[in-house]
Amino acid sequence: MPPSTDHATALELPRLRASDGFRAPATEVADLPGPRTVPLLGNAHQLRAGAAHACLEQWAAEYGPMYRFSAGAMPIVVLSDPVLIGEILRHRPAMFTRGVRLATAIDEVGLAGLFTAEGERWRRQRKLVMRALTPDAVRHFFPIIHTVTARLLARWREAARTGAAVEVGRDLKCYSIDVTTWLSMGVDVDTLNHADDPLQQDVEFLFETLGRRFLKPFPYWRYVRLPADRRADAAVARLNRTVDDLIAQARARMAADPALAVRPGNILEALLVARDEPGSEFTDEDVRGNVATMLFAGEDTTANAMAWLLMLLADTPGPAARVGEEIDAVLAGESLVPEFGLLARLPWLEAAAVESMRLRPIAPQNGATARVPVDLGGLRIPAGQTLIMLSRPTALDGARFEDPLSFRPERWLGDQSEGADDPRRAIFPFGGGPRYCPGRYLAMVEIKMVVAMALGNFRLAIDPAARIEEHFTFTMGPSSLPLRFTAR
């Protein structure tokens, strides 16, 4: 359904639908409510590194579901109305692109791939990635996921034997990188068991770099390199060498087995086939960028989702017991889920994962830039306007969710309304619209495998000395999550 046209507006702008009863508090961006700015910096000085999302959510509580702030001289519109957010996501990439500030920062560190691609370039690359991440493709790779999960189990059994607290964030990020690299590139890097491998640390530091640069009122790093920027340069150089090695290994496999040119075994091989086709518009940089994007996409997002879920299960005995009963029935004495098809018999675990993502969204904010002038519920914005969409104000709204601060997986079980009151329309854990996360199915498989392993083999407890805070860079994860495992 195309956006409707509001004939009452002088500019005849396409108008996007908002929630019933919602009306923009102003018709022009400059007249929106928002925090007081200071010269040159705007509000950038108020956005603390690692906690910018919390500041934006605090302002939403003060100024409402539509307000503005400034990063330097640039005014940014912030939205938290779920219907309007859904409309914006639905009209990407035709009317909106990814947030230009973030996309530019990603491209500048050498990660130009599917995430930042737009237009026909995005459509071409997405087809390749989507083919490699279908349910059938993930089913085919289940033995790899099972193998990596067994390695994680061995680490946690050793920790349970010694009584040591485990920094599960690090383990889960290594786990996610190992699964993603093996599935998408055909290489077993096994960072779980090689603590000296810099891959996970480099990826993590580049996430920090993106979060830090996004908050700056002007791009100083284009003119002067601070120590943190030089460290980022070194991390990018190491990552590029890793990517080049992965590409070289894939080309060697394809040279030894020409059938892979007809039926590629993973995303990297498919990208190389597309690159080598006569008249191809793919470039070496497209291949390199998408390999790096796979490393990034497979590290923080899924790992943080698993970390928050384990924390909530360790902290809420009632839901943990119900999820644990379901897991025990499926495992039937096994240490790991033995068959892919059994994952479908874990509805309580899946509901717990969705509930965790409601309370602790991995992407609490999502950026967009308008490609054309548009009316957002009465607000007229020009082409080029930067938007930030917040998911958690709605997710914690007591008018939409009963007892909204409690971890209640059962709210996602049973029949769900498909109408305007469908709670699934109020949160966006995997984005929405045409750019819905292509890795969502793989992510849920990883989450189910790891959490079923954890609750099926151990009792979990948060270390008493832990101080767990939300930390936001490119995604939001726990600042630290030391858990203690006791064998069952």
One Martini backbone bead per residue (centre of mass of N, CA, C, O) as a GRO file, in nm:
protein
  488
    1MET     BB    1   0.091   0.038   0.028
    2PRO     BB    2   0.086   0.349  -0.037
    3PRO     BB    3   0.129   0.648   0.048
    4SER     BB    4  -0.045   0.896   0.147
    5THR     BB    5  -0.217   1.204   0.070
    6ASP     BB    6  -0.201   1.535   0.194
    7HIS     BB    7  -0.401   1.802   0.081
    8ALA     BB    8  -0.341   2.011   0.322
    9THR     BB    9  -0.065   2.032   0.219
   10ALA     BB   10   0.128   2.244   0.039
   11LEU     BB   11   0.347   2.015  -0.068
   12GLU     BB   12   0.231   1.731  -0.122
   13LEU     BB   13   0.315   1.504   0.066
   14PRO     BB   14   0.399   1.219   0.160
   15ARG     BB   15   0.217   1.011   0.397
   16LEU     BB   16   0.266   0.870   0.706
   17ARG     BB   17   0.157   0.651   0.923
   18ALA     BB   18   0.013   0.655   1.246
   19SER     BB   19  -0.104   0.640   1.532
   20ASP     BB   20  -0.374   0.660   1.693
   21GLY     BB   21  -0.367   1.002   1.797
   22PHE     BB   22  -0.126   1.088   1.643
   23ARG     BB   23   0.067   1.402   1.655
   24ALA     BB   24   0.263   1.622   1.563
   25PRO     BB   25   0.406   1.895   1.749
   26ALA     BB   26   0.499   1.974   1.451
   27THR     BB   27   0.574   2.083   1.110
   28GLU     BB   28   0.871   2.155   1.196
   29VAL     BB   29   1.177   2.076   1.302
   30ALA     BB   30   1.253   2.348   1.455
   31ASP     BB   31   0.967   2.312   1.643
   32LEU     BB   32   1.055   2.098   1.807
   33PRO     BB   33   1.104   1.938   2.073
   34GLY     BB   34   1.390   1.976   2.307
   35PRO     BB   35   1.697   2.008   2.385
   36ARG     BB   36   1.928   2.216   2.468
   37THR     BB   37   2.165   2.396   2.296
   38VAL     BB   38   2.499   2.441   2.177
   39PRO     BB   39   2.744   2.568   2.032
   40LEU     BB   40   2.858   2.339   1.776
   41LEU     BB   41   2.755   2.076   1.955
   42GLY     BB   42   2.478   2.093   2.071
   43ASN     BB   43   2.432   1.753   2.216
   44ALA     BB   44   2.697   1.582   2.213
   45HIS     BB   45   2.796   1.622   2.519
   46GLN     BB   46   2.542   1.432   2.631
   47LEU     BB   47   2.665   1.177   2.476
   48ARG     BB   48   2.760   0.900   2.614
   49ALA     BB   49   2.971   0.667   2.587
   50GLY     BB   50   2.766   0.370   2.585
   51ALA     BB   51   2.482   0.578   2.655
   52ALA     BB   52   2.306   0.716   2.430
   53HIS     BB   53   2.034   0.563   2.444
   54ALA     BB   54   1.952   0.662   2.730
   55CYS     BB   55   1.929   0.959   2.656
   56LEU     BB   56   1.711   0.931   2.435
   57GLU     BB   57   1.502   0.796   2.627
   58GLN     BB   58   1.483   1.030   2.826
   59TRP     BB   59   1.381   1.237   2.620
   60ALA     BB   60   1.123   1.082   2.544
   61ALA     BB   61   0.997   1.108   2.829
   62GLU     BB   62   0.998   1.431   2.812
   63TYR     BB   63   0.907   1.493   2.481
   64GLY     BB   64   0.832   1.233   2.338
   65PRO     BB   65   0.771   1.057   2.020
   66MET     BB   66   0.871   1.359   1.916
   67TYR     BB   67   1.197   1.490   1.847
   68ARG     BB   68   1.490   1.705   1.894
   69PHE     BB   69   1.837   1.709   1.804
   70SER     BB   70   2.200   1.780   1.812
   71ALA     BB   71   2.486   1.720   1.591
   72GLY     BB   72   2.591   1.987   1.607
   73ALA     BB   73   2.433   2.124   1.320
   74MET     BB   74   2.255   1.861   1.323
   75PRO     BB   75   1.936   1.774   1.288
   76ILE     BB   76   1.746   1.531   1.485
   77VAL     BB   77   1.498   1.290   1.454
   78VAL     BB   78   1.287   1.144   1.706
   79LEU     BB   79   1.132   0.816   1.730
   80SER     BB   80   0.846   0.603   1.901
   81ASP     BB   81   0.636   0.530   1.696
   82PRO     BB   82   0.549   0.223   1.574
   83VAL     BB   83   0.395   0.284   1.311
   84LEU     BB   84   0.597   0.484   1.192
   85ILE     BB   85   0.835   0.294   1.194
   86GLY     BB   86   0.710   0.078   1.014
   87GLU     BB   87   0.680   0.265   0.766
   88ILE     BB   88   0.976   0.330   0.725
   89LEU     BB   89   1.073   0.038   0.690
   90ARG     BB   90   0.879  -0.025   0.445
   91HIS     BB   91   1.018   0.233   0.269
   92ARG     BB   92   1.257   0.063   0.226
   93PRO     BB   93   1.468   0.219  -0.010
   94ALA     BB   94   1.282   0.437  -0.151
   95MET     BB   95   1.256   0.673   0.099
   96PHE     BB   96   1.489   0.522   0.266
   97THR     BB   97   1.784   0.509   0.434
   98ARG     BB   98   2.030   0.471   0.593
   99GLY     BB   99   2.215   0.615   0.808
  100VAL     BB  100   2.460   0.818   0.701
  101ARG     BB  101   2.654   0.834   0.939
  102LEU     BB  102   2.689   0.528   0.984
  103ALA     BB  103   2.754   0.436   0.696
  104THR     BB  104   3.011   0.607   0.670
  105ALA     BB  105   3.162   0.483   0.911
  106ILE     BB  106   3.168   0.197   0.799
  107ASP     BB  107   3.312   0.254   0.529
  108GLU     BB  108   3.575   0.384   0.663
  109VAL     BB  109   3.647   0.080   0.793
  110GLY     BB  110   3.588  -0.137   0.550
  111LEU     BB  111   3.243  -0.231   0.555
  112ALA     BB  112   3.137  -0.244   0.260
  113GLY     BB  113   2.808  -0.375   0.227
  114LEU     BB  114   2.496  -0.476   0.272
  115PHE     BB  115   2.431  -0.277   0.506
  116THR     BB  116   2.513  -0.005   0.315
  117ALA     BB  117   2.364  -0.070   0.082
  118GLU     BB  118   2.199   0.051  -0.218
  119GLY     BB  119   1.970  -0.031  -0.419
  120GLU     BB  120   2.085  -0.240  -0.658
  121ARG     BB  121   2.322  -0.332  -0.486
  122TRP     BB  122   2.149  -0.447  -0.259
  123ARG     BB  123   1.973  -0.648  -0.419
  124ARG     BB  124   2.206  -0.824  -0.527
  125GLN     BB  125   2.333  -0.903  -0.249
  126ARG     BB  126   2.084  -1.015  -0.099
  127LYS     BB  127   2.031  -1.265  -0.269
  128LEU     BB  128   2.286  -1.415  -0.183
  129VAL     BB  129   2.244  -1.411   0.125
  130MET     BB  130   1.959  -1.538   0.141
  131ARG     BB  131   2.034  -1.817   0.018
  132ALA     BB  132   2.239  -1.880   0.271
  133LEU     BB  133   1.978  -1.819   0.505
  134THR     BB  134   1.792  -2.033   0.488
  135PRO     BB  135   1.646  -2.290   0.643
  136ASP     BB  136   1.779  -2.507   0.464
  137ALA     BB  137   2.070  -2.406   0.496
  138VAL     BB  138   2.082  -2.428   0.806
  139ARG     BB  139   2.021  -2.728   0.819
  140HIS     BB  140   2.279  -2.815   0.665
  141PHE     BB  141   2.465  -2.666   0.908
  142PHE     BB  142   2.407  -2.805   1.185
  143PRO     BB  143   2.675  -2.959   1.250
  144ILE     BB  144   2.837  -2.701   1.303
  145ILE     BB  145   2.670  -2.588   1.536
  146HIS     BB  146   2.708  -2.837   1.714
  147THR     BB  147   3.018  -2.825   1.737
  148VAL     BB  148   3.042  -2.540   1.865
  149THR     BB  149   2.861  -2.600   2.109
  150ALA     BB  150   3.046  -2.821   2.226
  151ARG     BB  151   3.280  -2.631   2.291
  152LEU     BB  152   3.125  -2.454   2.490
  153LEU     BB  153   3.057  -2.678   2.688
  154ALA     BB  154   3.349  -2.747   2.765
  155ARG     BB  155   3.414  -2.473   2.894
  156TRP     BB  156   3.179  -2.477   3.108
  157ARG     BB  157   3.263  -2.737   3.249
  158GLU     BB  158   3.534  -2.634   3.351
  159ALA     BB  159   3.417  -2.403   3.518
  160ALA     BB  160   3.243  -2.583   3.701
  161ARG     BB  161   3.481  -2.746   3.818
  162THR     BB  162   3.638  -2.475   3.937
  163GLY     BB  163   3.428  -2.222   3.998
  164ALA     BB  164   3.444  -2.019   3.778
  165ALA     BB  165   3.389  -1.733   3.640
  166VAL     BB  166   3.210  -1.630   3.343
  167GLU     BB  167   3.267  -1.443   3.053
  168VAL     BB  168   3.016  -1.473   2.831
  169GLY     BB  169   3.056  -1.257   2.618
  170ARG     BB  170   3.315  -1.365   2.495
  171ASP     BB  171   3.217  -1.652   2.423
  172LEU     BB  172   2.973  -1.565   2.241
  173LYS     BB  173   3.139  -1.411   2.030
  174CYS     BB  174   3.311  -1.647   1.943
  175TYR     BB  175   3.085  -1.833   1.864
  176SER     BB  176   2.960  -1.651   1.641
  177ILE     BB  177   3.210  -1.631   1.465
  178ASP     BB  178   3.250  -1.933   1.416
  179VAL     BB  179   2.981  -1.987   1.278
  180THR     BB  180   2.989  -1.771   1.055
  181THR     BB  181   3.260  -1.847   0.920
  182TRP     BB  182   3.188  -2.139   0.851
  183LEU     BB  183   2.921  -2.089   0.690
  184SER     BB  184   3.016  -1.833   0.496
  185MET     BB  185   3.347  -1.951   0.441
  186GLY     BB  186   3.456  -2.249   0.527
  187VAL     BB  187   3.593  -2.170   0.819
  188ASP     BB  188   3.781  -2.283   1.108
  189VAL     BB  189   3.885  -2.067   1.367
  190ASP     BB  190   3.846  -2.112   1.676
  191THR     BB  191   3.827  -1.875   1.910
  192LEU     BB  192   3.747  -2.027   2.168
  193ASN     BB  193   4.055  -2.188   2.167
  194HIS     BB  194   4.198  -1.890   2.076
  195ALA     BB  195   4.291  -1.627   2.260
  196ASP     BB  196   4.522  -1.504   2.052
  197ASP     BB  197   4.308  -1.427   1.863
  198PRO     BB  198   4.225  -1.103   1.724
  199LEU     BB  199   3.945  -1.100   1.591
  200GLN     BB  200   3.743  -1.035   1.819
  201GLN     BB  201   3.887  -0.778   1.924
  202ASP     BB  202   3.873  -0.619   1.659
  203VAL     BB  203   3.571  -0.616   1.622
  204GLU     BB  204   3.507  -0.481   1.892
  205PHE     BB  205   3.671  -0.220   1.845
  206LEU     BB  206   3.513  -0.129   1.592
  207PHE     BB  207   3.252  -0.090   1.736
  208GLU     BB  208   3.358   0.132   1.922
  209THR     BB  209   3.436   0.327   1.697
  210LEU     BB  210   3.157   0.373   1.581
  211GLY     BB  211   3.024   0.481   1.841
  212ARG     BB  212   3.220   0.720   1.880
  213ARG     BB  213   3.187   0.865   1.599
  214PHE     BB  214   2.876   0.909   1.598
  215LEU     BB  215   2.897   1.140   1.839
  216LYS     BB  216   3.040   1.334   1.670
  217PRO     BB  217   3.014   1.661   1.538
  218PHE     BB  218   3.290   1.583   1.385
  219PRO     BB  219   3.529   1.438   1.145
  220TYR     BB  220   3.840   1.435   1.262
  221TRP     BB  221   3.973   1.161   1.137
  222ARG     BB  222   4.021   1.298   0.848
  223TYR     BB  223   4.273   1.488   0.982
  224VAL     BB  224   4.318   1.324   1.262
  225ARG     BB  225   4.512   1.088   1.462
  226LEU     BB  226   4.441   0.916   1.719
  227PRO     BB  227   4.516   0.651   1.904
  228ALA     BB  228   4.241   0.510   1.848
  229ASP     BB  229   4.269   0.536   1.535
  230ARG     BB  230   4.531   0.374   1.506
  231ARG     BB  231   4.413   0.117   1.623
  232ALA     BB  232   4.195   0.088   1.408
  233ASP     BB  233   4.386   0.063   1.168
  234ALA     BB  234   4.517  -0.200   1.268
  235ALA     BB  235   4.257  -0.368   1.276
  236VAL     BB  236   4.189  -0.338   0.976
  237ALA     BB  237   4.447  -0.467   0.868
  238ARG     BB  238   4.400  -0.744   0.999
  239LEU     BB  239   4.122  -0.795   0.875
  240ASN     BB  240   4.215  -0.786   0.580
  241ARG     BB  241   4.404  -1.028   0.600
  242THR     BB  242   4.187  -1.230   0.678
  243VAL     BB  243   4.008  -1.191   0.431
  244ASP     BB  244   4.221  -1.263   0.220
  245ASP     BB  245   4.260  -1.552   0.322
  246LEU     BB  246   3.967  -1.647   0.280
  247ILE     BB  247   3.963  -1.594  -0.025
  248ALA     BB  248   4.202  -1.776  -0.100
  249GLN     BB  249   4.078  -2.039   0.008
  250ALA     BB  250   3.828  -2.036  -0.174
  251ARG     BB  251   3.977  -2.037  -0.445
  252ALA     BB  252   4.119  -2.306  -0.397
  253ARG     BB  253   3.865  -2.480  -0.373
  254MET     BB  254   3.750  -2.401  -0.658
  255ALA     BB  255   3.992  -2.509  -0.821
  256ALA     BB  256   3.965  -2.810  -0.711
  257ASP     BB  257   3.629  -2.751  -0.741
  258PRO     BB  258   3.432  -2.663  -1.006
  259ALA     BB  259   3.141  -2.715  -0.887
  260LEU     BB  260   3.134  -2.450  -0.708
  261ALA     BB  261   3.051  -2.261  -0.952
  262VAL     BB  262   2.754  -2.387  -0.949
  263ARG     BB  263   2.763  -2.484  -0.622
  264PRO     BB  264   2.786  -2.308  -0.374
  265GLY     BB  265   2.870  -2.348  -0.016
  266ASN     BB  266   2.875  -2.027   0.024
  267ILE     BB  267   2.890  -1.692   0.034
  268LEU     BB  268   3.174  -1.649  -0.071
  269GLU     BB  269   3.151  -1.825  -0.325
  270ALA     BB  270   2.915  -1.664  -0.447
  271LEU     BB  271   3.069  -1.396  -0.472
  272LEU     BB  272   3.292  -1.505  -0.661
  273VAL     BB  273   3.112  -1.588  -0.890
  274ALA     BB  274   2.993  -1.306  -0.939
  275ARG     BB  275   3.266  -1.165  -0.989
  276ASP     BB  276   3.349  -1.373  -1.247
  277GLU     BB  277   3.142  -1.283  -1.424
  278PRO     BB  278   3.052  -1.173  -1.710
  279GLY     BB  279   2.985  -0.837  -1.654
  280SER     BB  280   3.029  -0.782  -1.372
  281GLU     BB  281   2.955  -0.554  -1.089
  282PHE     BB  282   3.143  -0.686  -0.922
  283THR     BB  283   3.389  -0.650  -0.672
  284ASP     BB  284   3.644  -0.687  -0.463
  285GLU     BB  285   3.514  -0.494  -0.251
  286ASP     BB  286   3.248  -0.645  -0.224
  287VAL     BB  287   3.368  -0.898  -0.111
  288ARG     BB  288   3.523  -0.782   0.126
  289GLY     BB  289   3.284  -0.632   0.264
  290ASN     BB  290   3.101  -0.888   0.309
  291VAL     BB  291   3.291  -1.047   0.482
  292ALA     BB  292   3.312  -0.837   0.708
  293THR     BB  293   3.008  -0.819   0.762
  294MET     BB  294   2.974  -1.110   0.860
  295LEU     BB  295   3.150  -1.080   1.109
  296PHE     BB  296   2.981  -0.857   1.240
  297ALA     BB  297   2.689  -0.975   1.224
  298GLY     BB  298   2.794  -1.253   1.387
  299GLU     BB  299   2.867  -1.123   1.672
  300ASP     BB  300   2.699  -0.911   1.848
  301THR     BB  301   2.400  -0.969   1.815
  302THR     BB  302   2.370  -1.268   1.905
  303ALA     BB  303   2.543  -1.254   2.159
  304ASN     BB  304   2.369  -1.041   2.311
  305ALA     BB  305   2.107  -1.200   2.309
  306MET     BB  306   2.216  -1.436   2.479
  307ALA     BB  307   2.314  -1.279   2.726
  308TRP     BB  308   2.046  -1.155   2.819
  309LEU     BB  309   1.894  -1.423   2.847
  310LEU     BB  310   2.076  -1.553   3.061
  311MET     BB  311   2.039  -1.335   3.271
  312LEU     BB  312   1.729  -1.360   3.305
  313LEU     BB  313   1.730  -1.663   3.380
  314ALA     BB  314   1.922  -1.630   3.631
  315ASP     BB  315   1.707  -1.402   3.768
  316THR     BB  316   1.437  -1.595   3.688
  317PRO     BB  317   1.312  -1.883   3.807
  318GLY     BB  318   1.039  -1.932   3.680
  319PRO     BB  319   1.100  -1.917   3.372
  320ALA     BB  320   1.346  -2.108   3.386
  321ALA     BB  321   1.189  -2.363   3.470
  322ARG     BB  322   1.001  -2.377   3.222
  323VAL     BB  323   1.221  -2.388   3.008
  324GLY     BB  324   1.374  -2.632   3.131
  325GLU     BB  325   1.153  -2.844   3.092
  326GLU     BB  326   1.149  -2.829   2.785
  327ILE     BB  327   1.446  -2.901   2.740
  328ASP     BB  328   1.449  -3.180   2.878
  329ALA     BB  329   1.243  -3.310   2.683
  330VAL     BB  330   1.422  -3.271   2.425
  331LEU     BB  331   1.696  -3.398   2.517
  332ALA     BB  332   1.672  -3.674   2.665
  333GLY     BB  333   1.988  -3.678   2.798
  334GLU     BB  334   2.121  -3.481   2.632
  335SER     BB  335   2.350  -3.215   2.588
  336LEU     BB  336   2.230  -3.170   2.301
  337VAL     BB  337   2.072  -3.088   2.034
  338PRO     BB  338   2.058  -3.347   1.792
  339GLU     BB  339   1.821  -3.211   1.614
  340PHE     BB  340   1.687  -2.980   1.419
  341GLY     BB  341   1.373  -3.040   1.456
  342LEU     BB  342   1.370  -2.990   1.776
  343LEU     BB  343   1.363  -2.673   1.782
  344ALA     BB  344   1.042  -2.657   1.738
  345ARG     BB  345   1.011  -2.770   2.059
  346LEU     BB  346   1.075  -2.442   2.175
  347PRO     BB  347   0.855  -2.210   2.257
  348TRP     BB  348   0.954  -2.096   2.531
  349LEU     BB  349   1.233  -2.013   2.435
  350GLU     BB  350   1.142  -1.823   2.211
  351ALA     BB  351   0.975  -1.637   2.395
  352ALA     BB  352   1.215  -1.555   2.575
  353ALA     BB  353   1.375  -1.417   2.348
  354VAL     BB  354   1.166  -1.199   2.279
  355GLU     BB  355   1.143  -1.081   2.567
  356SER     BB  356   1.438  -0.999   2.587
  357MET     BB  357   1.424  -0.803   2.333
  358ARG     BB  358   1.229  -0.611   2.469
  359LEU     BB  359   1.400  -0.531   2.725
  360ARG     BB  360   1.690  -0.595   2.547
  361PRO     BB  361   1.774  -0.440   2.290
  362ILE     BB  362   2.011  -0.463   2.045
  363ALA     BB  363   1.843  -0.222   1.884
  364PRO     BB  364   1.737   0.069   2.030
  365GLN     BB  365   1.845   0.196   1.756
  366ASN     BB  366   1.747   0.347   1.432
  367GLY     BB  367   1.855   0.454   1.125
  368ALA     BB  368   1.763   0.733   0.899
  369THR     BB  369   1.720   0.864   0.556
  370ALA     BB  370   1.580   1.087   0.358
  371ARG     BB  371   1.517   1.095   0.006
  372VAL     BB  372   1.245   1.249   0.058
  373PRO     BB  373   0.995   1.430   0.101
  374VAL     BB  374   0.799   1.410   0.415
  375ASP     BB  375   0.518   1.299   0.609
  376LEU     BB  376   0.516   1.267   0.977
  377GLY     BB  377   0.230   1.301   1.121
  378GLY     BB  378   0.279   1.635   1.032
  379LEU     BB  379   0.579   1.623   0.963
  380ARG     BB  380   0.806   1.810   0.778
  381ILE     BB  381   1.054   1.667   0.571
  382PRO     BB  382   1.349   1.660   0.423
  383ALA     BB  383   1.577   1.580   0.229
  384GLY     BB  384   1.830   1.434   0.445
  385GLN     BB  385   1.694   1.356   0.693
  386THR     BB  386   1.760   1.260   1.016
  387LEU     BB  387   1.683   0.949   1.185
  388ILE     BB  388   1.558   0.817   1.504
  389MET     BB  389   1.466   0.492   1.625
  390LEU     BB  390   1.279   0.388   1.904
  391SER     BB  391   1.187   0.085   2.082
  392ARG     BB  392   1.147   0.095   2.408
  393PRO     BB  393   0.912   0.281   2.485
  394THR     BB  394   0.701   0.078   2.378
  395ALA     BB  395   0.801  -0.191   2.522
  396LEU     BB  396   0.741  -0.018   2.817
  397ASP     BB  397   0.435   0.009   2.773
  398GLY     BB  398   0.153  -0.029   2.972
  399ALA     BB  399  -0.064  -0.004   2.732
  400ARG     BB  400   0.071  -0.272   2.579
  401PHE     BB  401   0.206  -0.397   2.852
  402GLU     BB  402   0.184  -0.602   3.095
  403ASP     BB  403   0.406  -0.565   3.309
  404PRO     BB  404   0.672  -0.439   3.143
  405LEU     BB  405   0.930  -0.509   3.349
  406SER     BB  406   0.871  -0.802   3.309
  407PHE     BB  407   0.964  -1.144   3.272
  408ARG     BB  408   0.723  -1.274   3.019
  409PRO     BB  409   0.702  -1.517   2.789
  410GLU     BB  410   0.387  -1.584   2.771
  411ARG     BB  411   0.307  -1.330   2.591
  412TRP     BB  412   0.416  -1.510   2.318
  413LEU     BB  413   0.190  -1.709   2.347
  414GLY     BB  414  -0.013  -1.817   2.133
  415ASP     BB  415  -0.244  -1.632   2.006
  416GLN     BB  416  -0.212  -1.366   1.771
  417SER     BB  417  -0.280  -1.076   1.673
  418GLU     BB  418  -0.316  -0.905   1.342
  419GLY     BB  419  -0.361  -0.637   1.439
  420ALA     BB  420  -0.293  -0.335   1.584
  421ASP     BB  421  -0.250  -0.503   1.875
  422ASP     BB  422  -0.009  -0.645   1.797
  423PRO     BB  423   0.283  -0.684   1.973
  424ARG     BB  424   0.479  -0.733   1.726
  425ARG     BB  425   0.434  -0.422   1.622
  426ALA     BB  426   0.608  -0.287   1.880
  427ILE     BB  427   0.857  -0.453   1.778
  428PHE     BB  428   1.222  -0.468   1.635
  429PRO     BB  429   1.455  -0.706   1.652
  430PHE     BB  430   1.486  -0.735   1.302
  431GLY     BB  431   1.331  -0.517   1.207
  432GLY     BB  432   1.202  -0.416   0.874
  433GLY     BB  433   1.095  -0.488   0.591
  434PRO     BB  434   1.310  -0.530   0.326
  435ARG     BB  435   1.550  -0.504   0.572
  436TYR     BB  436   1.526  -0.752   0.700
  437CYS     BB  437   1.698  -0.970   0.869
  438PRO     BB  438   1.870  -1.235   0.715
  439GLY     BB  439   1.979  -1.373   1.011
  440ARG     BB  440   1.736  -1.458   1.199
  441TYR     BB  441   1.728  -1.768   1.181
  442LEU     BB  442   2.014  -1.826   1.275
  443ALA     BB  443   1.991  -1.682   1.546
  444MET     BB  444   1.770  -1.869   1.669
  445VAL     BB  445   1.935  -2.125   1.654
  446GLU     BB  446   2.167  -2.036   1.836
  447ILE     BB  447   2.002  -1.966   2.084
  448LYS     BB  448   1.878  -2.247   2.129
  449MET     BB  449   2.137  -2.412   2.151
  450VAL     BB  450   2.274  -2.259   2.391
  451VAL     BB  451   2.042  -2.249   2.602
  452ALA     BB  452   1.987  -2.551   2.609
  453MET     BB  453   2.268  -2.623   2.706
  454ALA     BB  454   2.277  -2.453   2.966
  455LEU     BB  455   2.004  -2.560   3.107
  456GLY     BB  456   2.067  -2.876   3.062
  457ASN     BB  457   2.366  -2.862   3.241
  458PHE     BB  458   2.292  -2.602   3.424
  459ARG     BB  459   2.333  -2.375   3.681
  460LEU     BB  460   2.257  -2.034   3.713
  461ALA     BB  461   2.472  -1.749   3.817
  462ILE     BB  462   2.526  -1.445   3.930
  463ASP     BB  463   2.776  -1.274   4.016
  464PRO     BB  464   2.787  -1.088   4.303
  465ALA     BB  465   3.012  -0.875   4.177
  466ALA     BB  466   2.835  -0.778   3.964
  467ARG     BB  467   2.819  -0.506   3.708
  468ILE     BB  468   2.542  -0.450   3.515
  469GLU     BB  469   2.549  -0.286   3.200
  470GLU     BB  470   2.469  -0.090   2.948
  471HIS     BB  471   2.624  -0.123   2.612
  472PHE     BB  472   2.671   0.114   2.346
  473THR     BB  473   2.736   0.101   2.004
  474PHE     BB  474   2.604  -0.073   1.760
  475THR     BB  475   2.516  -0.236   2.003
  476MET     BB  476   2.350  -0.400   2.285
  477GLY     BB  477   2.523  -0.480   2.585
  478PRO     BB  478   2.690  -0.608   2.831
  479SER     BB  479   2.957  -0.495   3.004
  480SER     BB  480   2.910  -0.747   3.202
  481LEU     BB  481   2.893  -1.132   3.240
  482PRO     BB  482   2.921  -1.307   3.522
  483LEU     BB  483   2.903  -1.657   3.542
  484ARG     BB  484   2.782  -1.942   3.721
  485PHE     BB  485   2.850  -2.292   3.698
  486THR     BB  486   2.639  -2.578   3.767
  487ALA     BB  487   2.614  -2.895   3.768
  488ARG     BB  488   2.335  -3.125   3.716
   0.00000   0.00000   0.00000
